[in-house]
């Protein structure tokens, strides 16, 4: 066991006592955390505490007054669950994630017209694949991991908007671009008919829209509409679909799935984009997130795709400025949390080494923690992507296998410990009643710590 003292000043807490964090460096990297004096100990979450996460201002609310956790992305869970020979990998990745304190996972709730398709054709489903998604949701709950479920893809992988256009053409529609997905009324109706929200889980007997295991719905992975750089076409689609999803499920949070590029409505912010092309892909970070029904902002971070594939000294400064710009805008213009829903670096990049990956992850985590200390909008990050051993065929270069990456595993575990400690502090203050404004959590008050 390693005992660490975290300064109260580091968390913005009054008083002279330190926070004591106990970390077990073994197969289970995050075994136990507590606040000194035995004020708040964290054990197994009771079933009656498993509630739907909500948003209050620029922060999330769940079991803790402030819902802060480190998150992961593992998009392939449903496909693996559909095959009995690989279903165990789903449980394995959840177990590994839970062991280091990761408690939210983003994954696909779609596979359109492809191999092992969930949606074979518009509103026609493979029940066995749907049962695989049921398993993913039920298994996530078993390990106390919440899910962000994405409803379709901008890219051709797993079908996405290109598959919807193919279906439309097969039905005799006159379509000229994959971007017709956003504007043609028939294709919009196809999207609306995707029945995931109303699905009754065959394992839990709970409708997805009522299940607190689901953290949020995502309209689309990385939507772009390059045929309309003004952004009007995509904006209209977001406005329509956000209200529609909320009309079916007003309980759960909703996000768009954007990469975070600034567009025509905020030309004074395009300086933060990674390149000049980014402002012409039809997205508009601030305008898009001002849509009714959208609960939190999403941003992705890929310096090795946007700046240069080769590892460069420019990558880390870009990540810092990119994150801070979006945290500031989420606070000052949007009044909502911001989640950095994908970030990572590929082992295939020229000049890659594990030390750089650890530096990149630490940079993301430190930026978020700095925002947390101030009660800011920085609310989570999802590492692309966590893998169990034996799934090498799915590795796109960004796979993180915790059992083979001890330094990375320790970084993830330590960040989770910090956020768990912060959550328990806020929980304790709220429990005892509050009168004085706390610098970390603007909606909580306390008499003394």
C-alpha positions in Angstrom: 0.0 0.0 0.0 1.2 3.5 -0.8 0.0 6.3 1.4 0.0 9.8 -0.2 -0.7 13.1 1.4 -2.6 15.5 -0.8 -2.4 19.1 0.4 -5.7 20.8 1.4 -4.5 23.8 -0.5 -4.3 21.8 -3.6 -8.0 21.2 -3.4 -8.8 24.7 -2.2 -9.9 23.5 1.2 -9.7 25.5 4.4 -7.9 24.2 7.4 -4.5 22.5 8.1 -5.3 18.9 7.8 -4.2 16.9 4.8 -6.2 14.5 2.7 -5.0 11.0 3.0 -5.3 8.7 0.0 -4.5 5.1 0.1 -3.7 3.4 -3.1 -3.0 -0.3 -3.6 -0.5 -1.0 -6.4 -1.6 -4.5 -7.3 -3.8 -6.1 -9.8 -6.6 -3.9 -8.6 -5.1 -0.4 -8.8 -7.8 1.5 -7.0 -8.8 -0.4 -4.0 -9.7 2.2 -1.4 -9.9 5.9 -0.9 -11.0 7.9 2.1 -11.0 11.4 3.6 -8.7 11.7 6.7 -10.5 11.5 10.0 -12.7 8.8 8.6 -15.3 11.3 7.6 -16.3 9.6 4.3 -15.4 6.1 3.2 -16.3 4.8 -0.2 -17.4 1.2 -0.5 -19.8 -0.6 -2.8 -22.6 1.6 -4.1 -26.0 0.5 -2.9 -28.6 -0.2 -5.6 -30.9 2.5 -4.3 -28.0 5.0 -4.9 -27.8 4.2 -8.6 -29.7 7.2 -10.0 -29.8 8.9 -13.3 -27.1 11.5 -13.6 -28.4 15.1 -14.1 -26.8 18.4 -14.9 -26.9 21.4 -12.7 -25.4 24.5 -14.3 -21.9 23.7 -15.6 -21.5 20.4 -13.6 -23.0 16.9 -13.3 -25.0 15.6 -10.4 -25.2 11.9 -9.6 -24.7 9.9 -6.4 -22.3 12.6 -5.3 -23.2 16.3 -5.2 -20.5 16.7 -7.8 -20.3 13.9 -10.3 -16.7 13.7 -11.4 -15.1 10.6 -12.8 -12.5 9.5 -15.3 -14.1 7.8 -18.4 -13.2 5.5 -21.2 -14.2 4.9 -24.8 -14.6 1.3 -26.1 -16.8 1.4 -29.2 -16.8 -2.3 -30.1 -18.6 -3.8 -27.1 -21.8 -4.7 -28.9 -20.0 -6.5 -31.7 -17.9 -8.5 -29.3 -21.0 -9.3 -27.2 -22.8 -10.7 -30.3 -20.2 -13.5 -30.5 -20.2 -16.1 -27.7 -16.4 -16.6 -28.2 -15.6 -12.9 -27.5 -18.4 -11.9 -25.2 -16.2 -12.4 -22.2 -14.0 -9.6 -23.4 -16.8 -7.2 -22.6 -16.8 -8.3 -19.0 -13.0 -8.2 -18.9 -12.8 -4.6 -20.2 -15.4 -3.4 -17.7 -13.6 -5.2 -14.9 -10.3 -3.6 -15.8 -11.9 -0.2 -16.1 -13.6 -0.6 -12.7 -10.3 -1.7 -11.1 -8.7 1.7 -11.9 -11.7 3.8 -11.0 -13.1 4.4 -14.5 -16.9 4.7 -14.3 -18.3 6.0 -17.6 -17.8 4.3 -21.0 -18.8 5.6 -24.4 -19.7 3.0 -26.9 -21.7 2.5 -30.1 -25.5 1.7 -30.0 -25.5 1.3 -33.7 -24.2 -0.9 -36.5 -26.0 0.0 -39.7 -26.2 -2.5 -42.6 -22.7 -3.9 -41.9 -21.3 -7.2 -40.7 -23.1 -8.2 -37.5 -25.5 -5.3 -38.1 -27.9 -4.2 -35.4 -30.0 -2.3 -37.9 -30.2 -4.5 -41.1 -32.4 -2.0 -42.9 -34.4 1.0 -41.7 -36.3 -0.1 -38.5 -35.4 -3.8 -39.2 -33.2 -5.3 -36.5 -31.2 -8.4 -35.8 -32.6 -9.5 -32.4 -29.5 -11.4 -31.5 -27.4 -8.3 -31.9 -29.9 -6.3 -29.9 -29.6 -8.9 -27.2 -25.8 -8.3 -27.3 -26.4 -4.6 -26.6 -28.7 -5.7 -23.8 -25.8 -7.6 -22.4 -23.4 -4.6 -22.6 -25.9 -2.5 -20.7 -26.5 -5.1 -18.0 -22.8 -5.9 -17.7 -22.0 -2.2 -17.3 -24.4 -1.9 -14.5 -22.9 -4.9 -12.8 -19.5 -3.1 -12.7 -21.1 0.3 -11.8 -20.1 1.8 -15.1 -22.4 4.2 -16.9 -22.7 4.4 -20.7 -22.8 7.1 -23.3 -24.6 5.5 -26.2 -23.9 6.9 -29.6 -26.8 6.6 -32.1 -24.9 6.7 -35.5 -21.7 7.6 -37.2 -20.5 10.4 -39.5 -18.0 7.9 -40.9 -18.6 4.8 -43.0 -17.4 2.5 -40.2 -20.4 0.6 -38.8 -22.6 2.1 -41.5 -23.3 5.6 -40.4 -24.8 8.4 -42.6 -23.4 6.7 -45.7 -25.5 3.6 -45.1 -28.6 5.7 -44.5 -28.0 7.3 -47.9 -27.6 3.9 -49.5 -30.9 2.8 -48.0 -32.5 6.0 -49.4 -31.1 5.4 -52.9 -32.4 1.8 -52.7 -35.8 3.2 -52.0 -35.7 5.4 -55.1 -34.7 8.7 -53.5 -32.7 11.2 -55.6 -29.6 11.7 -53.3 -26.3 13.1 -54.4 -24.2 13.3 -51.2 -23.8 11.5 -47.9 -24.6 14.9 -46.4 -28.2 14.5 -47.7 -28.5 12.5 -44.5 -28.9 15.7 -42.6 -31.5 17.4 -44.9 -33.7 14.8 -46.7 -36.9 14.2 -44.8 -37.0 10.5 -45.5 -33.5 10.0 -44.1 -34.3 12.1 -41.1 -37.3 9.8 -40.5 -35.1 6.8 -40.8 -32.9 8.2 -38.0 -35.8 9.0 -35.8 -37.2 5.5 -36.2 -34.0 3.9 -34.7 -35.6 2.3 -31.6 -32.8 2.0 -29.1 -34.3 4.5 -26.6 -37.5 2.4 -26.3 -35.8 -0.9 -26.2 -36.7 -3.1 -23.3 -33.6 -4.9 -22.1 -34.2 -8.7 -22.2 -31.8 -9.2 -19.3 -32.9 -6.5 -16.9 -36.5 -6.0 -18.1 -35.8 -2.2 -18.0 -36.5 0.2 -20.9 -33.3 1.9 -21.9 -34.8 5.3 -21.5 -35.5 4.5 -17.9 -32.2 2.8 -17.0 -29.8 5.0 -14.9 -26.9 2.9 -16.3 -27.1 5.1 -19.3 -25.3 8.4 -18.7 -26.2 10.1 -21.9 -27.3 9.7 -25.5 -25.1 11.0 -28.3 -26.7 12.1 -31.5 -23.8 11.1 -33.8 -20.1 10.4 -33.6 -18.2 13.3 -35.0 -20.9 14.9 -37.2 -19.6 17.0 -40.1 -21.4 18.5 -43.1 -18.6 19.7 -45.4 -21.1 20.4 -48.2 -22.4 23.3 -46.2 -19.5 25.3 -44.5 -22.0 27.8 -43.2 -23.2 25.2 -40.7 -26.9 25.9 -41.3 -27.7 22.4 -42.5 -26.1 20.6 -39.6 -27.5 23.1 -37.2 -31.0 22.5 -38.3 -30.5 18.7 -38.0 -29.2 19.1 -34.4 -32.1 21.3 -33.5 -34.6 18.8 -34.8 -33.0 15.7 -33.4 -32.2 17.1 -30.0 -35.8 18.0 -29.3 -37.0 14.7 -30.8 -34.7 12.6 -28.5 -35.7 14.6 -25.5 -39.4 14.1 -26.3 -38.9 10.4 -26.0 -36.4 10.5 -23.1 -36.4 13.7 -21.0 -34.7 11.9 -18.1 -31.2 11.3 -19.6 -28.6 13.7 -20.6 -28.0 14.4 -24.3 -24.9 15.5 -26.2 -24.1 16.0 -29.9 -20.8 14.1 -30.4 -18.9 17.0 -31.9 -15.1 17.3 -32.3 -15.2 20.9 -31.1 -14.2 22.9 -34.1 -15.1 26.6 -34.1 -17.1 27.8 -37.1 -18.5 30.9 -38.8 -20.5 32.2 -35.8 -17.3 32.7 -33.7 -14.5 33.8 -36.1 -12.7 35.3 -33.1 -12.2 31.7 -31.8 -11.1 29.9 -35.0 -7.5 30.7 -33.9 -7.8 27.8 -31.5 -8.7 25.3 -34.3 -5.9 22.9 -35.2 -5.9 24.1 -38.8 -7.8 26.3 -41.2 -9.7 23.5 -42.7 -11.5 22.8 -39.4 -13.6 25.9 -39.6 -15.1 24.7 -43.0 -16.5 21.3 -42.1 -20.0 22.5 -41.2 -19.7 22.4 -37.4 -19.7 25.4 -35.0 -18.9 24.5 -31.4 -20.7 27.3 -29.6 -23.7 27.7 -31.9 -24.3 23.9 -32.0 -24.2 23.6 -28.3 -26.7 26.4 -27.7 -29.4 24.2 -29.1 -32.4 23.4 -26.9 -32.1 19.9 -25.3 -28.3 19.7 -25.5 -27.0 19.2 -21.9 -23.3 19.1 -22.2 -20.6 19.9 -24.7 -18.3 17.3 -26.4 -14.8 17.8 -27.7 -12.2 15.4 -29.2 -8.4 15.8 -29.1 -6.2 14.3 -31.8 -3.1 16.3 -32.2 -1.5 13.5 -34.2 -4.3 13.7 -36.8 -4.8 17.4 -36.9 -1.4 19.0 -36.2 1.1 16.4 -37.5 1.2 12.6 -37.5 4.8 12.6 -36.3 5.2 13.3 -32.6 6.0 16.9 -32.2 6.8 19.5 -29.6 3.7 21.4 -30.8 1.3 18.7 -29.7 1.2 19.3 -25.9 0.9 23.1 -26.2 -2.0 22.6 -28.7 -3.8 20.2 -26.3 -3.5 22.7 -23.5 -4.8 25.7 -25.4 -7.5 23.6 -27.2 -8.9 22.3 -23.9 -8.7 25.6 -22.1 -10.5 27.4 -24.9 -13.4 25.0 -24.7 -13.5 24.9 -20.9 -13.7 28.7 -20.9 -16.4 28.8 -23.6 -18.4 26.1 -21.8 -18.3 28.3 -18.6 -18.7 31.8 -20.2 -21.0 31.2 -23.1 -22.7 27.8 -22.7 -23.1 27.4 -19.0 -22.7 23.7 -19.2 -20.2 20.9 -18.6 -17.7 20.0 -21.3 -16.4 16.5 -21.8 -13.4 15.6 -23.8 -15.0 12.6 -25.3 -12.0 11.2 -27.2 -8.3 11.7 -26.8 -5.2 9.6 -27.4 -2.1 9.0 -29.5 -1.4 6.2 -31.9 1.5 3.8 -31.4 1.9 4.0 -35.2 2.9 7.6 -35.2 6.5 8.3 -36.2 8.4 9.1 -33.0 5.9 7.5 -30.7 7.0 6.3 -27.3 5.0 5.4 -24.1 6.6 8.3 -22.2 4.9 10.7 -24.6 1.6 9.0 -24.2 1.8 9.3 -20.5 2.7 13.0 -20.8 -0.3 13.5 -23.1 -2.6 11.8 -20.7 -1.2 13.7 -17.7 -1.7 17.0 -19.6 -5.4 16.2 -20.2 -5.9 15.1 -16.6 -4.1 18.1 -15.1 -6.1 20.5 -17.2 -9.4 18.9 -16.1 -8.3 18.8 -12.5 -7.3 22.5 -12.5 -10.8 23.3 -13.8 -12.4 21.1 -11.1 -10.5 22.9 -8.4 -12.2 26.2 -9.5 -15.7 24.7 -9.9 -15.2 25.0 -13.7 -16.9 23.2 -16.6 -14.2 20.6 -17.3 -16.1 17.5 -16.3 -14.5 14.4 -17.9 -12.3 12.8 -20.5 -12.5 9.6 -22.4 -9.3 7.8 -23.4 -9.5 6.3 -26.8 -9.4 3.5 -26.1 -9.2 0.8 -23.5 -8.6 -2.8 -24.7 -8.4 -6.2 -23.0 -5.7 -8.6 -23.9 -6.4 -10.8 -27.0 -8.3 -8.2 -29.0 -5.4 -7.1 -31.2 -7.4 -7.4 -34.4 -9.5 -4.3 -33.3 -6.5 -2.2 -32.5 -6.3 1.0 -34.6 -3.0 2.0 -33.0 -4.7 3.8 -30.0 -5.3 0.8 -27.9 -4.4 1.0 -24.2 -4.0 -2.4 -22.5 -3.7 -1.6 -18.8 -2.0 -4.9 -17.9 0.7 -4.2 -20.4 1.0 -0.5 -19.6 1.7 -0.1 -15.9 2.8 3.5 -16.0 -0.3 4.5 -17.9 -2.5 2.4 -15.6 -1.0 4.2 -12.6 -1.7 7.6 -14.1 -5.4 6.7 -14.8 -5.7 5.2 -11.3 -4.2 8.3 -9.6 -6.5 10.7 -11.5 -9.5 8.6 -10.5 -8.3 8.7 -6.9 -8.1 12.5 -6.9 -11.6 12.9 -8.3 -13.0 10.3 -5.9 -11.4 12.2 -3.0 -12.9 15.5 -4.3 -16.3 13.9 -4.7 -16.2 12.5 -1.1 -15.2 16.0 0.2 -18.2 17.6 -1.5 -20.5 14.8 -0.3 -19.3 15.3 3.3 -19.8 19.1 3.2 -23.2 18.7 1.7 -24.2 16.2 4.3 -23.3 18.4 7.2 -25.1 21.5 5.8 -23.5 24.5 4.2 -23.3 28.2 4.8 -20.1 29.4 3.4 -19.3 29.3 -0.3 -16.7 26.8 -1.3 -14.2 27.7 -4.0 -14.3 24.2 -5.6 -18.0 23.6 -5.7 -20.0 26.8 -6.2 -23.3 25.2 -5.4 -22.0 23.7 -2.0 -21.5 25.5 1.3 -19.7 24.4 4.4 -18.9 25.8 7.9 -15.5 24.3 8.4 -13.2 21.6 7.0 
